[in-house]
Amino acid sequence: MDVRETTLQELLGGPKQYLVPLYQRPYAWEVRQRKRLWSDILELAETRRSNPSATHFMGSLVLSTGAIVPTGMEFLVVDGQQRLTTLTILLCALRDYLRAHQPDQPMLAESIHEQYIADRFKPGDARLKLLPTQADRDAFRAIVDNAVGADSFSGVGDAYSFFRRELELADDPDDPHDIERIREAVLGGLSFVSITARDEDNVYRIFESLNNTGLRLTQGDLVRNYLFMRLGSRGESVYSSWWLPMQQRLSVNDLELIFWLDAVADEPLLKQGDIYSYQQARLAKMDDESVLREIERFSRLSEYLDLVRDPSREMDPSVRRHLQHLAEWGSATTVPLTLRLLARRAAGTSSSEEVAGALAAIESYIVRRTIGGRPGQGLNRTILQACGELDDRPVDRVLLDYFSTGRKYFATDEQVRDAVRSQPFYLRGLRTQQKLILKWISQSINPREEVDVEQATIEHILPQTITPEWRAELEADLEDGETVEALHEQLVHSLGNLTLTGYNSQLSNRPFPAKQTDYRRSSFTALNELVLEAGRWGRPEITARGEWFADRIIEQWVGPNEHAEPVATGRDWTLVHQAIMAIPAGRWSSYGDVASLVGTHPVPLGVHLASTPISGAHRVLQGGGTISSGFRWPDPDDDRDPRAVLEEEGLHFGANGAADETARLSTAELAERIGLVVDEATTDSVADGTFHGQLASANPPAVVNAVNALIAAWRELGGTIDFGGGRESSAFVVAPRRTATGPSHWPFAVYPIAGSVEVVFQHLRVRPPFDDVVLRQEFRNHLNAVPGIDLPDNRIDKRPSFPLEVLTDEAARDGVVEALRWFVDQVLDRTTEEEHAA
């Protein structure tokens, strides 16, 4: 057996071919895995600017030697084919991006192709550096050869389209070297442990051993052990004075969290898996007295964290209000900066008034960014880096100045007005955060009006589906050359057309007078004043209400420092590029659909597309499904008929020359495809503003989707989800019961901020049948059979945990679901036995 560390450059370079055996499952990575990988690559590329030797560990590749042929060596890929396939697809996307955007340097693209994708001197499939399993080969050959349909509906095609869009987004026109840094990070910075089995080795036994052994210590455990190792004989007194009170305030998961929150204030790119290495390197430079002071500081930070989670304990009303708003927003990113502000106040270097102003600046920044259509791009890093800006000046002024300078997208008053008029607010960001903005505006008008965001839903006054009555309303507002459909798309998702309702009306398409009757009975009267006064509901009324909203936003949330020079950001065409590249072969969208996504009109969009080459732009048609007479391919020598290309891709045209309407992607569908909004339908209505908001804010998309998949599987088993009421809203996985009076059983508690799943043996030990330790041991064994989970035997009466990241592997998640299926069977079988006994 040959074990060595290697890079993608070394793996794919030279005369080698990697064969995925036919019995392997087809390519299965979804958006959540691709997003996680891409995020890691971007972080690595950024880190390598200051540390060129930095790497990112991609795990192990288990290979088996195949045939030695005249053209090189063959390897069978036993484990790691999903990662290797994804990275090869990424290289194809990078090659094609360089071909399109740097045609004057053709060797940049061709060197990637010939060294790492395909060998032009070999025939047929022998030329491919990676040969996927049979089911994926046609789609894979298409992207290797840049053929028509390469971005098809296949998993391989979807991955290719994803990376093309992300490369477009990552390419900063002001930075000529960013794509090159990404190329170097992928080829030279992603590291693997390559395990190559020889004839005498059992390759599958090696794979099983790698994935099922090893004791997992949390990062918090490691930091604690290091601290007390340094303290020696003084450890006992320090434990009683500082550590024990902190431990009583915090759970095991919170302990790791506070070390991470402290670290990312100085190192925004730090991952939770690197907490120990960072803290240990920092503490190693200190003498013992300094280490003691650090423990005292950590203990005080735990007090501030407690306050962040429960703002009702704050004495200053202004600080309390802004702490409450940030807690409701549910973003863990604001917590490190908030802890620093509270620590400064406790040390006497900042007043409560200054801290309140600083918290107000944070709140205003994130709200105005959301209104302006920039809810997530770079927000986390911007806020974390603000920690390093704090100095001897008043903190409220420091933060307002910091957020006001550079390309931080802190919307000015005029930009707020423009966004409210033209941006599709409903299609941007987390649904719970959209509801919070509406709630806070309502409360600013009528503080006594209770608004329960968890139970409320966002209502479109002009409905999303046009009925004959509503069509007549819009026809009265049409301008020359305008269609009802285009006007509807322009207005329906704008802020002026949205309100909150306390019920999820199944009659939301009703005529306006009937809706007014419902709004009069609603508890959200502060938001609906103009709606109730209106005699009809069309363009003028929606526009006027949008101006009303803009006035409220500008008044309630302070804008950027008027002395700072604002950066003109212009139209966000990157969203247009992403959306167009997300239209797959065989589908189409209209100029109006795409324009509505960024709050512009079809004409300027057409002008932009005419001057900017974008992959897939031929799939953008006129509103009636016809090809624009002004469409031109980017290459002036390209004389292909765009209709023929679209038909070859699978799009059907009728006798009237119009594309199939059922193949059209609306603005909302485009927004969904590029991940602009997390819809309410994907979350539990009771915990919309708490558990799912915290889950999305504190974890990468791969983890969010994995947890949602686990919850969906649990519900299919008949189980339910209950949510905790603390500042970290845990989710309790409750098993089904045959009778309403029977005891409840919950095997798991999921913690979104800590990023862990607790297995609650402590709860189960007093609930039959799991009061029998043998059954608890059996449940533990089922879980420990899952790669990444190792619950110690001595914790069989406690609450051991495993990280949420385990669930991102589909096979591991399936194993957890099977363990839960066994758990449910035990609960229901026990209930049946009791019924028979009765």
N, C-alpha and C positions, 0 to 999 in steps of 0.2 A: 504494500500500500504506500502510495506516494502522497504526502501531505505538504502543501506549500501555499504561501500567500501569493496572490496574483492580482492583476488588474484586467479590465476588459480589453485593453490594448494588447496585453500579452496573450490573453485567451484566444482572441480572434485573429491576431496577426500570424503570418506564416502559413505554411501549407497544411492546414488542419480543417477538418469538418466535424461539426457536432450534429449527431443524428438523434432526434427524439423518437424513441421506440413507438411502434404503432399502438401498443397497449396503453400508452399514456393518454390521459384525458386531453381534449383539445384545449386551445388557448382560452383561458377563462378569466383573465384579469378584467375588472370592471373599473368604472371611473374612480371609485374610492381608492383603489390600489394605485392607479396611475397618478392621481393627485398627490398621494403621499410620496411616491417616488420623485415626482417632479419638484415638490417642495424641498425634499432632501437635496436634490441636485442643485437647485438655485441657492440654497444655504451653503452648500459646499463650494460652489463657484464664488460666492461672495467671501467666504472664509479664506479661500486660497489667494485672494488679493493681498492679504497681509501675511498669510502663512502658506506658501506655495506647496509645502509638503503635506498639507492636511488631506485626510482621506475619510471616506464614509464606508463603513463595513456593510456589505450586502448579504452576509451569511455564507453558507457553504454551498459548493457545487459538488455533487457526488457523480463521478464519471466512471465508466467502465471502458477499458481499451477495446477497440474494435479491430478492424482489419488495417494492415499496413499496405497501402497501395502505392504505385509509382508516383502518384501526385501528392502524397502526404499521408498523414495519420488520421484515422477515424476514431471518434469517441462516441459512446452512447451516453446520453444525459439521463441519469437515473433520478436525480433530484436537482431542481433549479431551473427546469425548462421554462416555467412561466416568467421568471426574472430574465433569463437569457433571451427569450423571444421578445419580451417587452423592450429590452435595451437595443436589440437589433432593429426593431420597428422604429425606435427613437432615432437611431442612426440614419435610417432611410428618410425620416422626416427632416432631420438636420441637413442631410445631403441635398434634398429637394429645396429646402429653404435657402441654402447657400446658392444653389443654381439660380433661383429666382431673384435673389436680392444682391448677390455679388457676382454677376455674370462676367465681370472683368477679371476675376480671379478664379477661373474654372478649376484649377488644381485643388482648391480647398474642398470642393464637393467631390471631385473625382478621386482624391486620395482616400476619403472616407469610404467611397464605394469599392474601390479596388483592393484596399488593404483589409477592410473589416466587414464587408457585406458580400461581395462576390468577386471571384477570380476570373477575369476575362479570358484567361488562357485555358480554362477548363470547359468541357461541354456540358450541356443540360443541367441537371440538378447537382452534378459534381462541382459546379462553380460556386454554389451557395455555401457560405461559412457555417450557416445554421440551416438545417433541413427539418422543418417542423413535422408534427404528426400528420398523417394522411389528410385528415379533415380540414387542415388549415393551409395546405400547400398552394391551392389556387389563389387564395387571397394574399398569401405571403409573396408568391411570385409576382402578383400584380403590383405590390408596393416596391418590390425590388426593382422591377422594370419600369416603374412609374406609368403603368398602363391605365386605360380608362376603367373607372370603377374601383380604383385602388381604395377609395374612401367609402366602400360599400357598407351594408348593414352588418357585415361579419364582425366578430370581435377584433380581428386583426385590423380591419378597415377602420373601425371605431377608434382603436388605439392610435393609428396613424393620423387620423383627423384631429384627435385630441392634441397630439404633440405638435402638429403644424400650427394649431391655434395658439398653443402656449408659447411657441417660439415667436410668433407674431407679437404676442403681448409682452414678452420678455425683452424684445429688441428695442432699446432706448435710442432714438435718433441722435441724442447728444453723446452717446457712448459708443465709439466705433469698435470697442473690443469686447462687448458683453457676450456676443454669440461665440466668439473664440474662447472666452473663459468657460462657457458652458461645454463646448466641445472638449476642452482639456479636462474639465471636471469629470465628464462621462468616461472618457477613454483612460485617463491616468489617475483619477481620484477615487473611483468606485473600486473597492477592494473586496476580494473573495478569498475564502479558504478552499482551494481546489483539492479534493480528495479523489485520487485516481486509484481504483482497485485493480489489482493484478489477478491473474487466473486463480491463484490460491485463496483470494479474499472473498468473503461473503459480502457483497456490496450492500445488500438490503439490511443485513445486521448492523453494518456501519451506520446506515441512514437511521435506523430505529434507535440506536444508542445516542446519536447526536440529538435527537428530538425528544427523548423521554427520560433523560437522566440529569442530575445536577440539582442542587438545593438553591432556591432563589431567596436571596436576602434583599430587602428593599434598600433603596438609596438612603432613606432615613436611618435604617439600622446601621449602615456602614458609617455614616457621619457620626452618629451617636457613639459607636464603638471607638472611633478614632479620637473623639473629644475626651472620653473618659480614660482612654489609654494615655493621653497626654497629661491628664491631671494627676494620675498616680494616687498617692495617699490622700490627697485633698478631694478626691472624687465623692466620698460619702457626704461631706458637709455641703458641697456644691449641689449634689443631687437633692438633698432635703430643701435647700434654700431656693434653688432656681429651677432645677430640672423637673422635680415632682409637681410643683404647681403648673408648669407648662404642660406636662404630660396629662394632668387632670383636665386641663382646658381643651386639649387636642386629642383626636383619635390617632391611631397608628398612621393612617393615611395623611392626616393633617400634618404630622411631624415631617413627613417627606415634602409635603406641599410648602411648608414655611421655609425650608431650606431652598426650595426652588424659587419661590417668590422673592426671596432675598437675593438670590444669585442673578436672576434675569434682569433685575434693576440695573446691574452693571454689565451683564452679558446677554443682550436681548435674543441672541440666536441659540442660547443654551437649551438643550433638550433635557427632559426630566431624567432620561437614562444616564446623563452625564453629571448629575448633581454631585455625587461623591467625589469624582475626580476633580471637579472645579473647587469644591469647598476644601478638600484635602490639600490641594496645591496652595490655596490661599492661606489656610491655617498653618501649614508647614513653615511658612516664613515668619510666624509670630513666636514670641517667647511665651512661657507658661502664663504669665500675668495677663497678657493680651488675649490668650485663649479663654481665660476665666471671664474677662470682660465680654468676649463674644458670646459666651453662654448666657450671661446676664442680658445681653442685647437680644438674643433669640427669644428669651423668656418674655421680654417686654414686647417684642414683635407679636408674640402669640396673643398678648392682651389687645393689641391694636387689631389683629385679625378677628378676634372675638367681637370687637366693636363694628368692624366692617360688615360682619355677618348679621349683627343685631343692632342696627342704628338707633333703635328706640332707647338704648342706654346712653346715647350722647346727650349732653346737657345743653349745648348751644343749638338753638332751633335752626339757624341757617346751615350750620355744618350737618345737622341731623337730616334736613330735607335733601341735601345733595348726596349724602351717603345713601339715603333711602333710594334715590333715583338711580344711582350707579349700581346698587344692589339689585334693583328691579331689572336694569338693563342686562345683567347677567354675564358680563364679560370679565373673565379672570384677568385679562390684560391690564385693566385699570387698577388692580389690587396692589401690585408692587409700588406704584407711584403713590397711591393712597396711603400705604403703610409709611412711606418716607415722609409724607406730609404730616401724619399724625405723630410720628417720632420727633419731627422738628418742633411741633407744638409742645410735646411733653418735655423737650429739652429747653424750652423757653426761647428758641431762636425764631419762631413764627407765632403770631397771634391767632386766635380763633377766627377773627375777621379775615386775616390773610388766607388761612386754610380754607375757609368757606369760599372766598373768591377764587382760589386755585381749583377747588372742586367744581365750582361753577364753570370755570374755563374748560375743564375736561369734559363736562357734560355738554356745554355749548359746542365744543369741537366735534364730538361724535354725533350729535344731533344734526348739526349743519352739514356735516359730511354725508350723512344718510339722506337728508333732504336733497342735497346736490347730486345724488346719484353715485357717490363714491363710498358705499358703506364699508367695504372690507379691504380695498387695495392698499396694502402697506400700513394699515391702521395700527396693527399690533406693534410693529417695530417702531413706528413714530411715537406711540405713547410710552413704550418701554424706554426708548432712548431719552425721553424727557427727564427721567431720573437723574441722568448725568448732567442736566442743565442747572439743577438747583445749586445756588450759591448763597452769598450773603445778602443779596437783594430780596425784597418782598416776593414771596413765592407766587402770589397771584399775578403780579406783573411779569415775573420770569416766564410762567407758563403761557400767558396770553401772547407775549412777544415770541416765544418759541413756536407756538402753533401758527402764528401769523406770518412767518417768514419761510421762504423756500416753497417747494412743490408739495405742500401738505394738504392741499384741497380744503382749506378752511373757508367755506363759502361766505362771500361778502353779502351785504344786504341785497345788492342788485342781482347777484348770482342766485340767492335764495328765491327772489321774485321770478327770475327766468326759469328756474327749475320747477317751481310750483306751477307755472303756466304750461310748461312743455314736457316735463319728465313724467314717465309712467311710474309714479311713486309705488303703486301696488306691486310692481314687478322688480323691486329692488330690496335686497336684504332679508333679514329674518322677519317673519310675520309678527312675532311677538314684539319686536322692537318698533315696527310700524304702529301697532296698537298702543304701545306705551307713549309714543309721541302724541297720538290723538288723545289719550287719557290725560297727559300732562297739560295739554292745551285746554281741555275741558275743565280740569281742576283749577287752572289759573283764572278762569272766568267765574267759576262757581266752586270754591273750595269745599263747600258742604256737600256737594253732589258726589256720592260714592260711585266709583267706577271699578268694577271687578273685571280686570283684564283677562283673568283666567277663564271666565265664563263668556266673555264678549267675543264677537266675531266682527270682521270688517265687512261692511255692506256696500255694494255698488248701487248708488241711487239710480243712475242710468244703468240698466242691467247689462251683464256681459253678453246675453243673448237677445237679439233684437226681435221684438214682437211687432205685429202690424201697428199697434197703438204707438209704440215708441218710434217706429220708422216714420210715422206721420209727424211726430214731434221734431225729429231731426231734419226732415225734408224742409221744414219751415226755416231752417238756419243755413241751408246750403248756399255756398258761394258759387260763382261761375266755374264750371268744370269740375266741381267737387262731387263725390259720391257719398251716399249715406254710410257705406261701409268704411270709407276713409275717415270721415268725420267721427264715426263711432270709435274707431281704433285710436284716434287722436285724443278723445275725451274720456273714454271709459275708465282707464286706470289712473287718471290724474287725481291729485290730492283733493281738488275741488269737488270731485264726484264721490268721495268716500266718507263714510261715517261708521260709527260703532253701533251695534245692536246687541241686545241682551238675549237674543234667540237666533237660531240659524233658520231663517225663514225659507220654507220650501216654495214660497210664492213670490220670490224676489223679482220675477218678470212682470208683476202686476203693474197696471197703470199708475201714474204718479199720484193721483188723488188717494188711491187706496194705500199707497205707501205712506203718504202724509199722515193718514189715520193711525198707522202703526207707530210712526215716529212721535206722535203726540203722547202715546202711552209709554214711550221709551224712557229710560232713566238717563239718557244722554242728551237732555234738552239743550245744554250749553253748546254742543256741537251743531245742533240742528235748527238754530234760530232762523237763519236765512232760508233753509229748506221749508220750514213751516210757513214762512211769509210769502213764498213764491207761488205765483199762479200757474206756472208751468215749469218744466225742467229741460233746458236745452243748452246750447252753447253760451248765450249771454249769462245765464244763471250759474253755470259751472265756472265760467271765467270769473264772475264777480265773487263767488265763494272762494275760489283760489286766491284772489287778492286779499280776501278777509283772512285766510289762513296765513298768507305771507306776512301780513301785519302782525298777527299773533306771534309767529315764530321770531320775527326780528325783535319784537318787544321783549319776549321771554328769554331768548338765548343770545347773549352778547356776541357780536361779530368780531372779526380780527382787528388787531390794533390799527387804528386809523393812520398812525404815523408810519406803519410798515408798508413797504411797497408790495401790493398784491401781485402774485404771479398769474399772468393770463394763461389759463389752461386750455381755452378753446374748446371746440366740440370733441367729445370723447369718441373718436373714430375707432379706437381699439375694440370697443364693444361691437361695432358694426362688423369689423373684420372677423371677430370671434364668431358672431352669429352667422355670417355668410359661410364661413368654413365649417360650421356645424350643420349645414344643410346637406344631408347625405345624397348619394346618387339615387335617382328615382323620385326625389321630392323637390318642391320649389317653394319660394316665398315671394311676396310682392315688394316693390320699392316702398310702398306705404307701410307694410308690416315691419320691415327692417327700420325704416325711418322713425316710426313710433317708439322703437326701443330706446332711442337716444334723444327723443324730443325734437326731431327736426322734420323736414318735409321731403317728399320724394324728389323734388327738383335738385336741391343741394346734394342729396345723396347720390343722384345720378351723375352730377358734376364730379363729385369725389371719386366715384367708381370709374369714371372715364379717365381719370388721371392717376389712379392707384391700382396696380395689378394685385388682385386678391384671388387666391385659389377658390374656385366655386362660384365666382361672380356671375357666371352664365346661368346659374340656377335662380337668380333674382329676375322676376318677370313683371310685366305691368299688371295692374289690379285685376284685369279680366283674364289673366293667364296667358297673354300673348307676349312674344319677344319684342322688346323695344327696338324701334327702327334705328335708334342711335347706338345699339350695342356694337362694340368692337372688341376683338381679342387683344390682349396686351401686346402680342407680337404682330406688328403691321403686316407681316408676310403670311400670317395664319389665315387661310381662306376657308376654314371649315364652316359648315352650316350649323349654327348653334342649335337649331331644332333637331338636326340629325344627331348631334352629340347627346342632347338630352334624351332622345328616344333610345339611343344605344345604351344609355345609363338606366333605362327602364321606365322613363316618364312617358305616359300616354297622352296624345293630343286628340281632341275631337274633330269632327268634320268642319267645325267653325274655326279651327286653328287655335283653340284655347286648351291649355293644359288641364289635366284631370284635377277638379276642385278638391277631391278627397285626398290628393297628395300634397295639398298646400299646408305649410306651417304658419300658424298665426304668430302675432307678436308674443303672446303668452307662451306658446309652445317653443318659440326661439329662446325666450328667457329661461324656460325650464331646461332646455338642452345645454345651455352654457352655464347653468347653476347660479343665475342671478338671485333667485329667491328660494327660501325654504318654505314650502306651502304648509298651511295649517293642517291639511289632510294627512301629512306625514307625521304629525305629532299628536299626542294625547291632549284633548281640549282642556282637561283639568290642570295639567302641568305645563301648558304652553309657555308661560312666562318664566318658569323656574327650571325644572329638570332639563327639558329639551333645549332651552336657551343656554343653560350652563354647559350642557353637553357639547353644543355646537361651538360655543365660545372657547372652551378650554381644550378641545381635542381636534386633531386633523380630520378631514372628511372621511378617511378610511375607518376611523374608530366610530364616528357618528353613524355611518351607514351599517357598520357591523352590529352596534348596539340595537339600532332600529330593527335589523333583521332578526336578532335574537328575541326581541320583544314580540315581533310578529309571529315567530315560530312558537313562542310560549302561549300566545293567545290561541293559536291553532290547536294546541294541546288542551285547551279549555281553561287556561289560567287567566289571571287578571293582574293588573299593575296598580299598586298603591304608592303614593308619593309622600315622602317625609316633609315636614314643615320647617326644617332648619334653613339656615342661610345656604348650605349646600343641600339641595333637594334630592335626597336619595330616592331610588325607585326600588320598591319591594316586590319581588316576583312571588305572587300568591297562588298556591295550587288550587285547583277546583275542588269543590265539596259536593257530596251527594245530598246532604241535608243542610238546611240553613242554620241549624243549631250546632252542627259539628265544629270541632276546633279548626282554626286556620293554620296552615303550614306554609312558610315561605323559606325556600332553600337559599335564595340569594338576596343581597342588597347591593345595588349598583350605585357607585359614587362618581358623578360626572366630572367634578373638579379634581379630585384625587386620582381619577383614572383607574379605578380598581373595582373588582367584584368581590364582596365578602361572602363567604360561605358560612351561614349562621348556625353552626352546630350548637352554639350556646342556646339558641332559641329552640332547636329541634330536640334537644336532650330531655325536655319536659313534655313533649308531645308525642303520644303513641302514633305510629309504631316505632318512631325514631328514638324513643327513650331506651330502646335496646341498642347498646353500643355496637353490636355486630352489624346492624343495618346502617348505622352511621359510617362504620368502617367500609362497608360495601359501597356506599355512595361516594366516599372519598376515593376508593379505588377506581370507580367509574370515571371520576373527574381527573385523577392522576394519569389515566391512560391517554389524556389529551395532551398533545405537544405544547409545552409552555406552562403547564400547571403541575405544581409539586406541593401538595398540602401536607405538612409534617404530621406524623402520627401523634405527637404530643400535644397537638392543637385540636384534638377530636372533640373537646368540650368548649372550644373557644370560637373565635371568628377569624380564621385564616383567610387570606385573600390571594387573588391573582390579577395581573394587569389586564385592562380592557384591550390592550393591543393583541392579546392572544386571540381575540374574537375576529380579528381582521383576516386571519387565515381561514378560508372557507372550510377546509377539512377539519380544522380544530373546532370551528363553530358548530359544525355538524356533530362532532363528538360531544360537545357540551349539550346540545339539544337532545342527543340520545341519552345522556346521563339524566337530564330532566324528565325525559319520557319514562325512564325507569322509576324516577322519584314519584311521578304522578301515579304510576301503576301501584306503587306500594301504598300510597295514601288511599286510593280508591279501593284497593283490595282489602285494606284494613277496615274501611267503612262498611264494605259488603259483609265481612265476617261479623262485625258488630250487629248489623241488621239481622243476619241469620240467627245470631245468638239471642237477640231480643225476641 
